[in-house]
Amino acid sequence: MSLRVAVAAPFIQNGTRRLQENEFVVALSLDRDWFSPDQSKRLIDVATQDGLLERTDDALEATFDPGEVTVPDEFVPDEELLQERSAFERVLDALVAEGMEKHEAVGAINQLQDDLGLTIEAAAVVYARREGVDVSELVPVAREALADAEAEGR
């Protein structure tokens, strides 16, 4: 969820859903002093991978409504946001963003993994779909994890 908040902040600040990359970087690094310019660019990569941002020819577009996100006054994003996250973590974030309690989602995903003999990634995608959360961009990652597990004889 904090990734969504960090990504939303520059759009909220500028009152738009579309920003030039340099405007996004300036908002995070100079205006808010949350990240260095290089770290801000890395955040763009992570957010794009997670489907929160879309690169167009000349700008960045939020794929969600930043106006629906609240940036608490005391909010400071953790540098962990800059690390690539697994499909499981990304699905879990999507479930939490939809209002599900994190511990409940983890428990349900683990149970589904045990019941169906799936990888954690595949179980997370199946669970999210059952809950009506769109994680279609992660289906190929889950399939790959299943294929890898099958190849390894798990």
MARTORBA-240356 format. One record per residue: residue number from 1; residue in one letter; x negated, y, z of N, C-alpha, C in turn. Coordinates in steps of 0.001 Angstrom, whole numbers, m for minus. Atoms other than C-alpha are relative to their C-alpha. Example, Ala and Ser with C-alpha at 12.3 -4.5 7.8 and 13.67 -1.06 7.14 Angstrom:
<rs>
r seq = 1&type = A&n_px = m890&n_py = m1190&n_pz = 0&ca_px = m12300&ca_py = m4500&ca_pz = 7800&c_px = m900&c_py = 1200&c_pz = 0;
r seq = 2&type = S&n_px = 820&n_py = m1190&n_pz = m60&ca_px = m13670&ca_py = m1060&ca_pz = 7140&c_px = 770&c_py = 1090&c_pz = 730;
</rs>
This chain:
<rs>
r seq = 1&type = M&n_px = m827&n_py = m1190&n_pz = 0&ca_px = 0&ca_py = 0&ca_pz = 0&c_px = m865&c_py = 1245&c_pz = 0;
r seq = 2&type = S&n_px = 824&n_py = m1194&n_pz = m44&ca_px = m2800&ca_py = 2413&ca_pz = 728&c_px = m608&c_py = 317&c_pz = m1363;
r seq = 3&type = L&n_px = 468&n_py = m268&n_pz = 1353&ca_px = m4032&ca_py = 1999&ca_pz = m2852&c_px = 1030&c_py = 857&c_pz = m719;
r seq = 4&type = R&n_px = m1077&n_py = m773&n_pz = 622&ca_px = m675&ca_py = 3282&ca_pz = m4059&c_px = 9&c_py = 1434&c_pz = 542;
r seq = 5&type = V&n_px = 13&n_py = m1333&n_pz = m607&ca_px = m892&ca_py = 6204&ca_pz = m1617&c_px = m1183&c_py = 811&c_pz = m540;
r seq = 6&type = A&n_px = 1186&n_py = m700&n_pz = 504&ca_px = m4437&ca_py = 7104&ca_pz = m2700&c_px = 175&c_py = 409&c_pz = m1459;
r seq = 7&type = V&n_px = m215&n_py = m294&n_pz = 1420&ca_px = m3456&ca_py = 6937&ca_pz = m6373&c_px = 1075&c_py = 1076&c_pz = m159;
r seq = 8&type = A&n_px = m1103&n_py = m956&n_pz = 122&ca_px = m261&ca_py = 8932&ca_pz = m5838&c_px = m418&c_py = 1420&c_pz = 377;
r seq = 9&type = A&n_px = 345&n_py = m1317&n_pz = m543&ca_px = m1944&ca_py = 11805&ca_pz = m3975&c_px = m347&c_py = 1041&c_pz = m1069;
r seq = 10&type = P&n_px = 302&n_py = m1027&n_pz = 1011&ca_px = m3475&ca_py = 13590&ca_pz = m7012&c_px = 1210&c_py = 387&c_pz = m852;
r seq = 11&type = F&n_px = m1190&n_py = m283&n_pz = 798&ca_px = m194&ca_py = 13304&ca_pz = m8943&c_px = 976&c_py = 864&c_pz = 797;
r seq = 12&type = I&n_px = m872&n_py = m790&n_pz = m870&ca_px = 1817&ca_py = 14628&ca_pz = m5995&c_px = m543&c_py = 1423&c_pz = 108;
r seq = 13&type = Q&n_px = 661&n_py = m1299&n_pz = m138&ca_px = m683&ca_py = 17459&ca_pz = m5528&c_px = 238&c_py = 883&c_pz = m1226;
r seq = 14&type = N&n_px = m168&n_py = m748&n_pz = 1243&ca_px = m265&ca_py = 18459&ca_pz = m9185&c_px = 1432&c_py = m8&c_pz = m535;
r seq = 15&type = G&n_px = m1407&n_py = 19&n_pz = 388&ca_px = 3463&ca_py = 17738&ca_pz = m9398&c_px = 278&c_py = m608&c_pz = m1363;
r seq = 16&type = T&n_px = m132&n_py = 619&n_pz = 1315&ca_px = 3168&ca_py = 15416&ca_pz = m12383&c_px = m226&c_py = m1503&c_pz = 84;
r seq = 17&type = R&n_px = 304&n_py = 1433&n_pz = 98&ca_px = 2947&ca_py = 11769&ca_pz = m13473&c_px = m1135&c_py = m244&c_pz = m977;
r seq = 18&type = R&n_px = 1056&n_py = 100&n_pz = 997&ca_px = 188&ca_py = 12505&ca_pz = m15989&c_px = m1100&c_py = 1008&c_pz = 333;
r seq = 19&type = L&n_px = 1156&n_py = m856&n_pz = m302&ca_px = m3307&ca_py = 13884&ca_pz = m15288&c_px = m1167&c_py = m354&c_pz = m906;
r seq = 20&type = Q&n_px = 1276&n_py = 270&n_pz = 637&ca_px = m6560&ca_py = 14238&ca_pz = m17117&c_px = m860&c_py = m755&c_pz = 1002;
r seq = 21&type = E&n_px = 843&n_py = 771&n_pz = m916&ca_px = m9137&ca_py = 11843&ca_pz = m15668&c_px = m813&c_py = 917&c_pz = 902;
r seq = 22&type = N&n_px = 812&n_py = m907&n_pz = m821&ca_px = m11303&ca_py = 14739&ca_pz = m14495&c_px = 844&c_py = 693&c_pz = 1073;
r seq = 23&type = E&n_px = m876&n_py = m589&n_pz = m1014&ca_px = m8296&ca_py = 16292&ca_pz = m12682&c_px = 233&c_py = m986&c_pz = 1142;
r seq = 24&type = F&n_px = m201&n_py = 1058&n_pz = m994&ca_px = m7697&ca_py = 12998&ca_pz = m10898&c_px = m1240&c_py = m112&c_pz = 887;
r seq = 25&type = V&n_px = 1268&n_py = 117&n_pz = m730&ca_px = m11377&ca_py = 12735&ca_pz = m9907&c_px = m216&c_py = 1206&c_pz = 913;
r seq = 26&type = V&n_px = 173&n_py = m1225&n_pz = m804&ca_px = m11510&ca_py = 16364&ca_pz = m8686&c_px = 941&c_py = m19&c_pz = 1204;
r seq = 27&type = A&n_px = m967&n_py = 32&n_pz = m1102&ca_px = m8350&ca_py = 15874&ca_pz = m6604&c_px = m457&c_py = m925&c_pz = 1125;
r seq = 28&type = L&n_px = 433&n_py = 962&n_pz = m1025&ca_px = m9806&ca_py = 12840&ca_pz = m4819&c_px = m1351&c_py = 356&c_pz = 621;
r seq = 29&type = S&n_px = 1354&n_py = m222&n_pz = m500&ca_px = m13426&ca_py = 13938&ca_pz = m4504&c_px = m209&c_py = 1401&c_pz = 573;
r seq = 30&type = L&n_px = 229&n_py = m1366&n_pz = m474&ca_px = m13392&ca_py = 17721&ca_pz = m4125&c_px = 1146&c_py = 531&c_pz = 856;
r seq = 31&type = D&n_px = m1136&n_py = m549&n_pz = m735&ca_px = m9889&ca_py = 18668&ca_pz = m3026&c_px = 253&c_py = m731&c_pz = 1313;
r seq = 32&type = R&n_px = m317&n_py = 784&n_pz = m1202&ca_px = m9340&ca_py = 15836&ca_pz = m555&c_px = m1241&c_py = m525&c_pz = 720;
r seq = 33&type = D&n_px = 1253&n_py = 503&n_pz = m562&ca_px = m12951&ca_py = 14759&ca_pz = 23&c_px = 133&c_py = m1437&c_pz = 504;
r seq = 34&type = W&n_px = m181&n_py = 1397&n_pz = m368&ca_px = m11880&ca_py = 11109&ca_pz = 126&c_px = m1095&c_py = m879&c_pz = m583;
r seq = 35&type = F&n_px = 980&n_py = 818&n_pz = 696&ca_px = m14377&ca_py = 9698&ca_pz = m2364&c_px = m984&c_py = 888&c_pz = m750;
r seq = 36&type = S&n_px = 922&n_py = m685&n_pz = 899&ca_px = m17410&ca_py = 10699&ca_pz = m4383&c_px = 616&c_py = m50&c_pz = m1401;
r seq = 37&type = P&n_px = m527&n_py = 96&n_pz = 1376&ca_px = m16762&ca_py = 11348&ca_pz = m8093&c_px = m130&c_py = m1412&c_pz = m585;
r seq = 38&type = D&n_px = 167&n_py = 1367&n_pz = 508&ca_px = m18186&ca_py = 7904&ca_pz = m8947&c_px = 998&c_py = m959&c_pz = 637;
r seq = 39&type = Q&n_px = m969&n_py = 851&n_pz = m678&ca_px = m15994&ca_py = 6246&ca_pz = m6337&c_px = 1412&c_py = 278&c_pz = m517;
r seq = 40&type = S&n_px = m1313&n_py = m355&n_pz = 544&ca_px = m12976&ca_py = 8132&ca_pz = m7679&c_px = 210&c_py = m664&c_pz = m1355;
r seq = 41&type = K&n_px = m94&n_py = 676&n_pz = 1292&ca_px = m13722&ca_py = 6727&ca_pz = m11138&c_px = 201&c_py = m1502&c_pz = 187;
r seq = 42&type = R&n_px = m183&n_py = 1418&n_pz = m310&ca_px = m13970&ca_py = 3253&ca_pz = m9627&c_px = 1442&c_py = m261&c_pz = 438;
r seq = 43&type = L&n_px = m1390&n_py = 131&n_pz = m429&ca_px = m10580&ca_py = 3800&ca_pz = m8000&c_px = 927&c_py = m30&c_pz = m1217;
r seq = 44&type = I&n_px = m780&n_py = 20&n_pz = 1241&ca_px = m9190&ca_py = 4528&ca_pz = m11472&c_px = m30&c_py = m1404&c_pz = m603;
r seq = 45&type = D&n_px = 121&n_py = 1351&n_pz = 551&ca_px = m10527&ca_py = 1152&ca_pz = m12653&c_px = 830&c_py = m1006&c_pz = 786;
r seq = 46&type = V&n_px = m747&n_py = 923&n_pz = m859&ca_px = m9034&ca_py = m707&ca_pz = m9680&c_px = 1505&c_py = 219&c_pz = m177;
r seq = 47&type = A&n_px = m1420&n_py = m315&n_pz = 129&ca_px = m5685&ca_py = 1088&ca_pz = m9999&c_px = 531&c_py = m394&c_pz = m1381;
r seq = 48&type = T&n_px = m399&n_py = 421&n_pz = 1341&ca_px = m5584&ca_py = 380&ca_pz = m13738&c_px = 158&c_py = m1513&c_pz = m32;
r seq = 49&type = Q&n_px = m68&n_py = 1460&n_pz = m70&ca_px = m6300&ca_py = m3300&ca_pz = m13097&c_px = 1266&c_py = m438&c_pz = 744;
r seq = 50&type = D&n_px = m1180&n_py = 345&n_pz = m789&ca_px = m3493&ca_py = m3348&ca_pz = m10526&c_px = 1299&c_py = 481&c_pz = m628;
r seq = 51&type = G&n_px = m1198&n_py = m448&n_pz = 679&ca_px = m1092&ca_py = m1722&ca_pz = m12951&c_px = 624&c_py = 1264&c_pz = 564;
r seq = 52&type = L&n_px = m517&n_py = m1249&n_pz = m557&ca_px = m674&ca_py = 1508&ca_pz = m10976&c_px = m267&c_py = 1189&c_pz = m911;
r seq = 53&type = L&n_px = 355&n_py = m1041&n_pz = 968&ca_px = m2346&ca_py = 3621&ca_pz = m13646&c_px = m87&c_py = m600&c_pz = m1385;
r seq = 54&type = E&n_px = 154&n_py = 397&n_pz = 1386&ca_px = m2285&ca_py = 3459&ca_pz = m17385&c_px = m836&c_py = 1068&c_pz = m693;
r seq = 55&type = R&n_px = 815&n_py = m941&n_pz = 764&ca_px = m4968&ca_py = 5020&ca_pz = m19549&c_px = 661&c_py = 233&c_pz = m1346;
r seq = 56&type = T&n_px = m479&n_py = m345&n_pz = 1331&ca_px = m3652&ca_py = 6861&ca_pz = m22574&c_px = m1183&c_py = 619&c_pz = m740;
r seq = 57&type = D&n_px = 1087&n_py = m563&n_pz = 799&ca_px = m5688&ca_py = 8518&ca_pz = m25311&c_px = m791&c_py = 1070&c_pz = 746;
r seq = 58&type = D&n_px = 683&n_py = m1138&n_pz = m598&ca_px = m6453&ca_py = 11571&ca_pz = m23251&c_px = 306&c_py = 214&c_pz = 1483;
r seq = 59&type = A&n_px = m408&n_py = m248&n_pz = m1388&ca_px = m5062&ca_py = 11090&ca_pz = m19755&c_px = 250&c_py = m1298&c_pz = 758;
r seq = 60&type = L&n_px = m430&n_py = 1090&n_pz = m863&ca_px = m4021&ca_py = 8873&ca_pz = m16872&c_px = 1469&c_py = 222&c_pz = 315;
r seq = 61&type = E&n_px = m1415&n_py = m93&n_pz = m349&ca_px = m377&ca_py = 8111&ca_pz = m16250&c_px = 297&c_py = m952&c_pz = 1138;
r seq = 62&type = A&n_px = m460&n_py = 863&n_pz = m1089&ca_px = 1131&ca_py = 6782&ca_pz = m13042&c_px = 1102&c_py = m881&c_pz = m557;
r seq = 63&type = T&n_px = m1026&n_py = 930&n_pz = 473&ca_px = 3220&ca_py = 3686&ca_pz = m13774&c_px = 1128&c_py = m137&c_pz = 1014;
r seq = 64&type = F&n_px = m1016&n_py = m29&n_pz = m1049&ca_px = 5309&ca_py = 4361&ca_pz = m10669&c_px = 329&c_py = 1468&c_pz = 239;
r seq = 65&type = D&n_px = m367&n_py = m1381&n_pz = m293&ca_px = 7031&ca_py = 7469&ca_pz = m9370&c_px = m770&c_py = 487&c_pz = 1216;
r seq = 66&type = P&n_px = 781&n_py = m488&n_pz = m1141&ca_px = 4452&ca_py = 9278&ca_pz = m7200&c_px = 855&c_py = 774&c_pz = 1000;
r seq = 67&type = G&n_px = m877&n_py = m755&n_pz = m890&ca_px = 7271&ca_py = 11402&ca_pz = m5787&c_px = 679&c_py = m851&c_pz = 1051;
r seq = 68&type = E&n_px = m606&n_py = 908&n_pz = m982&ca_px = 8584&ca_py = 8339&ca_pz = m3974&c_px = m1003&c_py = m464&c_pz = 1049;
r seq = 69&type = V&n_px = 1058&n_py = 395&n_pz = m935&ca_px = 5269&ca_py = 7941&ca_pz = m2110&c_px = m255&c_py = 1146&c_pz = 973;
r seq = 70&type = T&n_px = 332&n_py = m995&n_pz = m1020&ca_px = 4539&ca_py = 9731&ca_pz = 1141&c_px = m1473&c_py = m147&c_pz = 356;
r seq = 71&type = V&n_px = 1407&n_py = m8&n_pz = m400&ca_px = 940&ca_py = 10706&ca_pz = 1878&c_px = m57&c_py = 613&c_pz = 1395;
r seq = 72&type = P&n_px = 52&n_py = m533&n_pz = m1366&ca_px = 682&ca_py = 11009&ca_pz = 5673&c_px = m1160&c_py = 996&c_pz = 160;
r seq = 73&type = D&n_px = 1023&n_py = m1033&n_pz = m211&ca_px = m1302&ca_py = 14051&ca_pz = 6867&c_px = m1337&c_py = m596&c_pz = 421;
r seq = 74&type = E&n_px = 1230&n_py = 582&n_pz = m540&ca_px = m3832&ca_py = 11848&ca_pz = 8655&c_px = m579&c_py = m1103&c_pz = m886;
r seq = 75&type = F&n_px = 428&n_py = 1084&n_pz = 874&ca_px = m4201&ca_py = 9401&ca_pz = 5763&c_px = m1376&c_py = 270&c_pz = m594;
r seq = 76&type = V&n_px = 1304&n_py = 4&n_pz = 670&ca_px = m7756&ca_py = 8674&ca_pz = 4638&c_px = m187&c_py = m1420&c_pz = m515;
r seq = 77&type = P&n_px = 127&n_py = 1356&n_pz = 540&ca_px = m8179&ca_py = 5729&ca_pz = 2267&c_px = m1326&c_py = m643&c_pz = 389;
r seq = 78&type = D&n_px = 1182&n_py = 783&n_pz = m326&ca_px = m10635&ca_py = 3009&ca_pz = 3136&c_px = m755&c_py = m316&c_pz = m1282;
r seq = 79&type = E&n_px = 807&n_py = 313&n_pz = 1177&ca_px = m13511&ca_py = 2323&ca_pz = 756&c_px = 254&c_py = m1411&c_pz = m521;
r seq = 80&type = E&n_px = m350&n_py = 1349&n_pz = 456&ca_px = m12274&ca_py = m1288&ca_pz = 573&c_px = 904&c_py = 47&c_pz = m1237;
r seq = 81&type = L&n_px = m868&n_py = m148&n_pz = 1164&ca_px = m9801&ca_py = 14&ca_pz = m2004&c_px = m777&c_py = m91&c_pz = m1302;
r seq = 82&type = L&n_px = 827&n_py = m50&n_pz = 1203&ca_px = m12686&ca_py = 255&ca_pz = m4439&c_px = m457&c_py = m1387&c_pz = m444;
r seq = 83&type = Q&n_px = 410&n_py = 1359&n_pz = 333&ca_px = m13286&ca_py = m3490&ca_pz = m4406&c_px = 1076&c_py = m678&c_pz = m832;
r seq = 84&type = E&n_px = m942&n_py = 767&n_pz = 803&ca_px = m11726&ca_py = m5762&ca_pz = m6956&c_px = 755&c_py = m941&c_pz = 936;
r seq = 85&type = R&n_px = m807&n_py = 826&n_pz = m881&ca_px = m8873&ca_py = m7631&ca_pz = m5357&c_px = 499&c_py = m1231&c_pz = m734;
r seq = 86&type = S&n_px = m477&n_py = 1250&n_pz = 591&ca_px = m7706&ca_py = m11164&ca_pz = m5931&c_px = 1475&c_py = 144&c_pz = m393;
r seq = 87&type = A&n_px = m1409&n_py = 10&n_pz = 399&ca_px = m4376&ca_py = m11946&ca_pz = m7546&c_px = 891&c_py = m160&c_pz = 1229;
r seq = 88&type = F&n_px = m773&n_py = 183&n_pz = m1224&ca_px = m3124&ca_py = m13122&ca_pz = m4158&c_px = 163&c_py = 1331&c_pz = 735;
r seq = 89&type = E&n_px = m61&n_py = m1287&n_pz = m698&ca_px = m3993&ca_py = m9761&ca_pz = m2567&c_px = 895&c_py = 984&c_pz = m744;
r seq = 90&type = R&n_px = m814&n_py = m911&n_pz = 801&ca_px = m2354&ca_py = m7893&ca_pz = m5420&c_px = 1481&c_py = m333&c_pz = 115;
r seq = 91&type = V&n_px = m1393&n_py = 401&n_pz = m170&ca_px = 855&ca_py = m9921&ca_pz = m5147&c_px = 468&c_py = 375&c_pz = 1401;
r seq = 92&type = L&n_px = m353&n_py = m328&n_pz = m1378&ca_px = 848&ca_py = m9478&ca_pz = m1390&c_px = 277&c_py = 1494&c_pz = 148;
r seq = 93&type = D&n_px = m229&n_py = m1448&n_pz = m35&ca_px = 531&ca_py = m5701&ca_pz = m1814&c_px = 1327&c_py = 366&c_pz = m646;
r seq = 94&type = A&n_px = m1272&n_py = m276&n_pz = 682&ca_px = 3452&ca_py = m5720&ca_pz = m4252&c_px = 1184&c_py = m387&c_pz = 889;
r seq = 95&type = L&n_px = m1072&n_py = 444&n_pz = m901&ca_px = 5592&ca_py = m7667&ca_pz = m1776&c_px = 169&c_py = 980&c_pz = 1161;
r seq = 96&type = V&n_px = m51&n_py = m961&n_pz = m1112&ca_px = 4697&ca_py = m5300&ca_pz = 1081&c_px = 575&c_py = 1333&c_pz = m483;
r seq = 97&type = A&n_px = m524&n_py = m1252&n_pz = 563&ca_px = 5416&ca_py = m2304&ca_pz = m1160&c_px = 1514&c_py = m59&c_pz = m182;
r seq = 98&type = E&n_px = m1449&n_py = 177&n_pz = 140&ca_px = 8912&ca_py = m3751&ca_pz = m1659&c_px = 702&c_py = m130&c_pz = 1347;
r seq = 99&type = G&n_px = m607&n_py = m9&n_pz = m1326&ca_px = 9451&ca_py = m3749&ca_pz = 2109&c_px = m124&c_py = m1285&c_pz = 795;
r seq = 100&type = M&n_px = 156&n_py = 1258&n_pz = m713&ca_px = 8484&ca_py = m7285&ca_pz = 3080&c_px = m1121&c_py = 124&c_pz = 1041;
r seq = 101&type = E&n_px = 1043&n_py = 30&n_pz = m1016&ca_px = 6493&ca_py = m7832&ca_pz = 6257&c_px = m1152&c_py = m865&c_pz = m497;
r seq = 102&type = K&n_px = 1172&n_py = 693&n_pz = 531&ca_px = 2955&ca_py = m8903&ca_pz = 5390&c_px = m128&c_py = m1411&c_pz = 560;
r seq = 103&type = H&n_px = 174&n_py = 1322&n_pz = m615&ca_px = 2789&ca_py = m11790&ca_pz = 7872&c_px = 1074&c_py = m985&c_pz = m471;
r seq = 104&type = E&n_px = m1058&n_py = 877&n_pz = 500&ca_px = 6136&ca_py = m13146&ca_pz = 6661&c_px = m310&c_py = m460&c_pz = m1421;
r seq = 105&type = A&n_px = 336&n_py = 346&n_pz = 1379&ca_px = 5005&ca_py = m13035&ca_pz = 3041&c_px = m1131&c_py = m1017&c_pz = m42;
r seq = 106&type = V&n_px = 1134&n_py = 928&n_pz = m30&ca_px = 1708&ca_py = m14771&ca_pz = 3836&c_px = 463&c_py = m1384&c_pz = 438;
r seq = 107&type = G&n_px = m513&n_py = 1289&n_pz = m479&ca_px = 3499&ca_py = m17493&ca_pz = 5791&c_px = 819&c_py = m717&c_pz = m1054;
r seq = 108&type = A&n_px = m837&n_py = 605&n_pz = 1030&ca_px = 6034&ca_py = m18080&ca_pz = 3028&c_px = m831&c_py = m478&c_pz = m1184;
r seq = 109&type = I&n_px = 874&n_py = 397&n_pz = 1114&ca_px = 3337&ca_py = m18171&ca_pz = 344&c_px = m800&c_py = m1239&c_pz = 379;
r seq = 110&type = N&n_px = 758&n_py = 1178&n_pz = m451&ca_px = 1243&ca_py = m20618&ca_pz = 2372&c_px = 880&c_py = m1250&c_pz = 21;
r seq = 111&type = Q&n_px = m925&n_py = 1132&n_pz = m41&ca_px = 4287&ca_py = m22847&ca_pz = 2883&c_px = 301&c_py = m491&c_pz = m1409;
r seq = 112&type = L&n_px = m263&n_py = 352&n_pz = 1390&ca_px = 5070&ca_py = m22754&ca_pz = m824&c_px = m1208&c_py = m690&c_pz = m623;
r seq = 113&type = Q&n_px = 1234&n_py = 624&n_pz = 505&ca_px = 1450&ca_py = m23594&ca_pz = m1610&c_px = m67&c_py = m1455&c_pz = 456;
r seq = 114&type = D&n_px = 8&n_py = 1365&n_pz = m531&ca_px = 1659&ca_py = m26653&ca_pz = 651&c_px = 1095&c_py = m863&c_pz = m637;
r seq = 115&type = D&n_px = m1137&n_py = 759&n_pz = 524&ca_px = 5094&ca_py = m27730&ca_pz = m598&c_px = m184&c_py = m405&c_pz = m1463;
r seq = 116&type = L&n_px = 93&n_py = 247&n_pz = 1434&ca_px = 4271&ca_py = m27475&ca_pz = m4305&c_px = m1385&c_py = m420&c_pz = m473;
r seq = 117&type = G&n_px = 1356&n_py = 387&n_pz = 379&ca_px = 547&ca_py = m28241&ca_pz = m4260&c_px = m629&c_py = 960&c_pz = m1003;
r seq = 118&type = L&n_px = 501&n_py = m1020&n_pz = 918&ca_px = m323&ca_py = m24980&ca_pz = m5999&c_px = m1230&c_py = 703&c_pz = 574;
r seq = 119&type = T&n_px = 1044&n_py = m896&n_pz = m500&ca_px = m3263&ca_py = m22623&ca_pz = m5785&c_px = 707&c_py = 1151&c_pz = 713;
r seq = 120&type = I&n_px = m590&n_py = m1127&n_pz = m732&ca_px = m2700&ca_py = m19613&ca_pz = m3520&c_px = 503&c_py = 1072&c_pz = m973;
r seq = 121&type = E&n_px = m405&n_py = m1004&n_pz = 983&ca_px = m2517&ca_py = m17338&ca_pz = m6571&c_px = 1332&c_py = m377&c_pz = m643;
r seq = 122&type = A&n_px = m1232&n_py = 467&n_pz = 636&ca_px = 153&ca_py = m19441&ca_pz = m8273&c_px = 1166&c_py = 37&c_pz = 982;
r seq = 123&type = A&n_px = m1058&n_py = m25&n_pz = m1011&ca_px = 2143&ca_py = m19808&ca_pz = m5059&c_px = 470&c_py = 1431&c_pz = 254;
r seq = 124&type = A&n_px = m357&n_py = m1404&n_pz = m235&ca_px = 2041&ca_py = m16035&ca_pz = m4541&c_px = 867&c_py = 532&c_pz = m1137;
r seq = 125&type = V&n_px = m772&n_py = m458&n_pz = 1155&ca_px = 3314&ca_py = m15362&ca_pz = m8075&c_px = 1398&c_py = m623&c_pz = 21;
r seq = 126&type = V&n_px = m1300&n_py = 671&n_pz = m54&ca_px = 6097&ca_py = m17950&ca_pz = m7740&c_px = 861&c_py = 623&c_pz = 1097;
r seq = 127&type = Y&n_px = m756&n_py = m578&n_pz = m1117&ca_px = 7133&ca_py = m16540&ca_pz = m4370&c_px = 500&c_py = 1408&c_pz = m342;
r seq = 128&type = A&n_px = m403&n_py = m1366&n_pz = 354&ca_px = 7159&ca_py = m12950&ca_pz = m5642&c_px = 1152&c_py = m21&c_pz = m1003;
r seq = 129&type = R&n_px = m1081&n_py = 95&n_pz = 991&ca_px = 9296&ca_py = m13943&ca_pz = m8610&c_px = 1305&c_py = m427&c_pz = 664;
r seq = 130&type = R&n_px = m1201&n_py = 440&n_pz = m721&ca_px = 11725&ca_py = m15750&ca_pz = m6299&c_px = 616&c_py = 1147&c_pz = 792;
r seq = 131&type = E&n_px = m464&n_py = m1144&n_pz = m787&ca_px = 11948&ca_py = m12551&ca_pz = m4255&c_px = 404&c_py = 1180&c_pz = m879;
r seq = 132&type = G&n_px = m403&n_py = m1056&n_pz = 912&ca_px = 12646&ca_py = m10478&ca_pz = m7359&c_px = m1024&c_py = 1107&c_pz = m192;
r seq = 133&type = V&n_px = 1069&n_py = m991&n_pz = 151&ca_px = 9295&ca_py = m8662&ca_pz = m7361&c_px = m741&c_py = m307&c_pz = m1298;
r seq = 134&type = D&n_px = 634&n_py = 181&n_pz = 1301&ca_px = 7834&ca_py = m8157&ca_pz = m10824&c_px = m1519&c_py = 13&c_pz = 140;
r seq = 135&type = V&n_px = 1465&n_py = 132&n_pz = m4&ca_px = 4250&ca_py = m9422&ca_pz = m10893&c_px = m437&c_py = m690&c_pz = m1287;
r seq = 136&type = S&n_px = 242&n_py = 692&n_pz = 1270&ca_px = 4304&ca_py = m10520&ca_pz = m14518&c_px = m1425&c_py = 189&c_pz = m509;
r seq = 137&type = E&n_px = 1373&n_py = m214&n_pz = 457&ca_px = 880&ca_py = m8983&ca_pz = m15150&c_px = m987&c_py = m962&c_pz = 653;
r seq = 138&type = L&n_px = 884&n_py = 935&n_pz = m701&ca_px = m575&ca_py = m11546&ca_pz = m12719&c_px = 232&c_py = m1457&c_pz = m384;
r seq = 139&type = V&n_px = m282&n_py = 1373&n_pz = 422&ca_px = 946&ca_py = m14637&ca_pz = m14336&c_px = m1209&c_py = m623&c_pz = m703;
r seq = 140&type = P&n_px = 1174&n_py = 612&n_pz = 644&ca_px = m2097&ca_py = m15175&ca_pz = m16616&c_px = m1115&c_py = m343&c_pz = 1001;
r seq = 141&type = V&n_px = 1025&n_py = 267&n_pz = m1020&ca_px = m4407&ca_py = m14952&ca_pz = m13580&c_px = 360&c_py = m1255&c_pz = 787;
r seq = 142&type = A&n_px = m460&n_py = 1186&n_pz = m741&ca_px = m2311&ca_py = m17530&ca_pz = m11716&c_px = m155&c_py = m1261&c_pz = m840;
r seq = 143&type = R&n_px = 165&n_py = 1158&n_pz = 895&ca_px = m2299&ca_py = m19848&ca_pz = m14740&c_px = m1469&c_py = m410&c_pz = m78;
r seq = 144&type = E&n_px = 1434&n_py = 295&n_pz = 71&ca_px = m6072&ca_py = m19560&ca_pz = m14991&c_px = m479&c_py = m690&c_pz = 1276;
r seq = 145&type = A&n_px = 370&n_py = 620&n_pz = m1280&ca_px = m6440&ca_py = m20412&ca_pz = m11291&c_px = 488&c_py = m1446&c_pz = 52;
r seq = 146&type = L&n_px = m518&n_py = 1371&n_pz = 49&ca_px = m4227&ca_py = m23483&ca_pz = m11798&c_px = m858&c_py = m871&c_pz = m911;
r seq = 147&type = A&n_px = 825&n_py = 762&n_pz = 941&ca_px = m6269&ca_py = m24589&ca_pz = m14813&c_px = m1370&c_py = m300&c_pz = 589;
r seq = 148&type = D&n_px = 1305&n_py = 206&n_pz = m637&ca_px = m9515&ca_py = m24106&ca_pz = m12910&c_px = 83&c_py = m1065&c_pz = 1084;
r seq = 149&type = A&n_px = m167&n_py = 975&n_pz = m1072&ca_px = m8211&ca_py = m26100&ca_pz = m9950&c_px = 195&c_py = m1400&c_pz = m576;
r seq = 150&type = E&n_px = m228&n_py = 1294&n_pz = 653&ca_px = m7025&ca_py = m28879&ca_pz = m12252&c_px = m1305&c_py = m557&c_pz = m563;
r seq = 151&type = A&n_px = 1297&n_py = 416&n_pz = 584&ca_px = m10407&ca_py = m28981&ca_pz = m14011&c_px = m956&c_py = m498&c_pz = 1087;
r seq = 152&type = E&n_px = 869&n_py = 402&n_pz = m1102&ca_px = m12093&ca_py = m29286&ca_pz = m10624&c_px = 558&c_py = m1208&c_pz = 751;
r seq = 153&type = G&n_px = m586&n_py = 1197&n_pz = m621&ca_px = m9759&ca_py = m32137&ca_pz = m9651&c_px = 653&c_py = 275&c_pz = 1347;
r seq = 154&type = R&n_px = m666&n_py = m324&n_pz = m1271&ca_px = m8066&ca_py = m30306&ca_pz = m6771&c_px = 1457&c_py = m268&c_pz = m53;
</rs>
